[in-house]
Amino acid sequence: MADRRAKYKLISCNVFMREFCAVLSASGAVVDPEFLELGLHENAAELRSRLQSRIDEVSSAPPRESGGRGYDAILLGYGLCGNGLAGVQARSLPLVLSRAHDCCTILLGSRAAFLERFSSNLSASWSSTGYIERGSTYFRTSEMGLSSGRGLEYEELVERYGEDNAAYVWETLHPEDRERELRFIETPETASLGYADAMREKAAEEGKEFILLPGSTRLLRALVAGEWNESDFLVVPPGRRIEPVWDHDRVIDAV
């Protein structure tokens, strides 16, 4: 008798490439992974367009029930990601993703862990293995700050001057916001790579305090295993789309 285990297509930001590869190598799940380049979140419209295009193509394959080689669901290795997933629509296959504002929450393993570490500064910068290996700088800033008080003003600067110039203008106008800490999220699967030590040295060179944050692949493992509890994951049925909720509880819904 043929094995009828669920078969999933994974489309993810490559900030999770090492973690997802480690999870998939130890999993019995049947998952075909695909990674899009880091940084698409900086242009929400571009991320939305690229992701929707891939979803549409994957969804067009003949369903497995009719003998085709299609999938049972499309797994998304993203959170809301600067509103880049707002409006993304499921076609013939359900979409599944973490209830998270961005990859920081996913790498920490839960929204509770994110709030514990970042509630005093939602837009604090941080780094991870994926960001060091595939980002344009060694750290990044959480999108959460861009959906809170600072965000409205900052987004106006981006619209007027562009991302790089907006960052310069903001720092000039708000020198007190310049951080004195460098945070690194380390998962057990990537701890042997030595990036935490490299970040510790970088912090010392810049006169900053180094903070090592314990990461977790809990959400990644549950995603590929099909363990989608409603608290951690949103399942978007065919024909519905992802809609932001703007809170720390549900984060996103399907409408």
C-alpha positions in Angstrom: 0.0 0.0 0.0 1.4 3.4 -0.9 2.5 5.8 1.8 -0.1 8.6 2.1 1.7 10.8 4.6 1.0 14.5 4.1 3.2 16.2 1.6 4.0 19.9 2.0 5.7 22.6 0.0 7.8 25.0 2.2 8.4 28.5 1.0 10.6 30.4 3.4 13.0 33.3 3.8 16.5 32.0 3.8 17.2 33.5 7.2 15.9 30.1 8.4 17.8 28.0 5.9 20.2 26.3 8.3 17.5 25.8 11.0 15.0 24.4 8.6 17.5 22.1 7.0 18.4 20.7 10.4 14.8 20.3 11.3 13.9 18.6 8.0 16.9 16.2 8.2 15.6 14.9 11.5 11.9 14.8 10.6 9.8 12.1 9.0 7.7 14.8 7.2 7.6 14.9 3.4 8.5 18.5 2.7 9.9 20.1 -0.5 11.7 23.3 0.7 12.3 26.5 -1.3 14.1 29.6 0.0 13.7 33.2 -1.0 16.4 35.7 -0.4 16.7 37.6 2.9 15.7 41.3 2.8 12.4 41.1 0.8 10.6 42.3 3.9 12.2 45.8 3.3 9.8 46.2 0.4 6.4 44.8 1.5 4.9 45.0 -2.0 7.9 43.1 -3.5 7.7 40.4 -0.8 3.9 40.0 -1.3 4.3 39.8 -5.1 7.1 37.2 -5.0 5.4 35.1 -2.5 2.0 35.2 -4.2 3.6 34.2 -7.5 5.2 31.2 -6.0 2.0 30.2 -4.1 0.0 30.5 -7.4 2.5 28.3 -9.3 2.6 25.6 -6.6 -1.2 25.6 -6.3 -1.7 25.0 -10.0 -0.2 21.5 -9.8 -2.8 18.7 -10.1 -4.0 17.6 -6.7 -2.7 14.4 -5.2 -6.2 13.0 -4.9 -6.4 12.8 -8.7 -3.0 11.2 -9.1 -1.0 14.4 -9.4 2.2 15.4 -7.7 0.7 18.3 -5.8 0.8 19.1 -2.1 -1.6 19.0 0.8 -0.6 22.4 2.1 1.9 25.2 1.6 4.0 26.1 4.6 5.3 29.6 4.9 8.6 30.3 6.7 7.5 33.9 7.4 5.6 36.0 9.9 3.7 39.2 9.0 7.2 40.6 8.1 6.7 44.3 7.7 3.2 43.7 6.3 4.7 41.8 3.4 2.3 38.9 4.0 -0.8 41.1 4.4 -3.2 40.2 1.6 -1.4 37.1 0.5 -4.1 34.7 -0.6 -4.5 30.9 -0.5 -5.6 29.4 -3.9 -6.4 25.7 -4.1 -4.2 24.8 -1.1 -4.3 26.0 2.5 -1.4 28.2 3.7 0.1 27.7 7.1 2.3 30.2 9.0 3.3 31.2 12.5 1.4 33.9 14.3 4.4 36.1 14.5 5.3 39.7 13.5 8.7 38.7 12.1 11.5 36.2 12.2 12.7 37.3 15.7 9.6 35.7 17.3 10.0 32.6 15.2 13.7 32.2 16.1 13.0 32.7 19.8 10.3 30.0 19.6 7.2 31.9 20.8 5.5 35.3 21.1 5.9 35.1 24.9 9.7 34.7 24.5 9.8 37.7 22.2 7.9 39.9 24.6 10.0 38.8 27.5 13.2 39.8 25.6 12.0 42.8 23.6 9.0 44.4 25.3 11.0 47.4 26.6 12.3 48.1 23.0 10.2 46.4 20.3 12.5 47.6 17.5 15.8 46.6 19.2 18.4 45.3 16.8 19.5 41.7 16.9 21.4 39.1 14.9 21.3 35.4 14.1 23.2 32.8 12.0 21.0 33.4 9.0 21.3 37.2 9.2 25.1 37.0 9.4 25.4 34.6 6.6 22.8 36.1 4.2 22.1 39.7 5.3 23.7 42.9 4.1 24.7 43.8 7.7 25.5 41.7 10.8 22.3 42.7 12.5 18.7 43.7 11.8 15.9 45.5 13.4 12.5 44.0 14.3 9.5 45.2 12.4 7.6 45.5 15.6 9.0 49.0 16.2 7.6 50.0 12.8 4.0 49.0 13.8 4.1 50.9 17.2 4.6 54.5 18.2 7.9 55.1 16.4 6.6 53.4 13.2 4.3 56.0 11.8 6.8 58.7 11.9 9.6 56.5 10.7 7.6 55.2 7.8 6.9 58.7 6.7 10.6 59.4 6.6 11.1 56.2 4.5 8.5 57.4 2.0 10.0 60.8 1.7 13.8 60.0 1.8 14.2 56.3 1.2 15.3 53.6 3.7 19.0 54.4 4.1 18.4 58.2 4.3 15.5 57.7 6.7 17.7 55.7 9.1 20.3 58.5 9.1 17.7 61.2 9.6 16.1 59.3 12.5 19.3 58.7 14.3 20.2 62.4 13.9 16.9 63.5 15.3 16.8 60.8 18.0 20.4 60.3 19.3 19.1 58.8 22.5 17.8 55.8 20.5 21.2 54.6 19.5 21.6 51.2 21.1 24.3 50.2 23.5 23.6 46.5 23.2 24.1 43.8 20.6 21.8 40.8 20.8 22.4 37.5 19.1 19.8 34.7 18.9 21.4 31.3 18.9 19.6 28.0 18.3 21.0 24.7 19.4 21.2 23.6 15.8 23.6 26.4 14.9 25.6 26.9 18.1 28.6 25.0 16.8 29.2 27.6 14.0 30.9 30.1 16.3 28.9 33.1 15.3 28.0 34.0 18.9 31.7 34.4 19.7 32.2 36.6 16.6 29.3 38.8 17.7 30.8 39.0 21.2 34.0 40.3 19.7 32.1 42.7 17.5 30.2 44.1 20.5 33.5 44.6 22.4 35.0 46.5 19.4 32.0 48.8 19.3 31.9 49.3 23.1 28.5 47.5 23.3 27.1 45.0 25.8 26.7 41.5 24.2 23.5 39.7 25.0 23.2 36.0 24.0 19.5 35.0 23.6 18.6 31.3 23.6 16.7 30.5 20.4 14.4 27.6 19.6 13.3 25.7 16.5 10.0 24.8 18.3 7.8 26.6 15.8 9.8 25.4 12.8 9.6 21.8 13.9 5.8 22.1 14.6 5.3 23.7 11.2 6.8 20.9 9.2 5.3 18.2 11.4 1.8 19.4 10.8 1.3 20.3 14.5 -0.6 23.5 13.9 -2.3 24.5 17.1 -4.4 27.7 16.8 -2.4 29.6 19.3 0.9 29.4 17.4 -0.3 29.0 13.8 -2.7 30.4 11.3 -4.2 28.0 8.7 -5.6 30.0 5.8 -8.2 28.0 3.9 -8.3 28.0 0.1 -9.8 31.3 -1.2 -9.1 33.3 1.9 -6.2 35.7 2.6 -3.9 36.8 5.4 -5.0 39.9 7.3 -3.1 41.7 10.1 -4.7 42.0 13.5 -2.1 44.4 15.1 -1.8 42.8 18.5 0.6 40.5 20.4 -2.0 37.7 20.7 -3.3 36.5 17.3 -1.1 38.8 15.1 -2.8 37.7 11.9 -6.1 36.1 10.8 -7.7 34.6 7.7 -10.5 36.6 6.0 
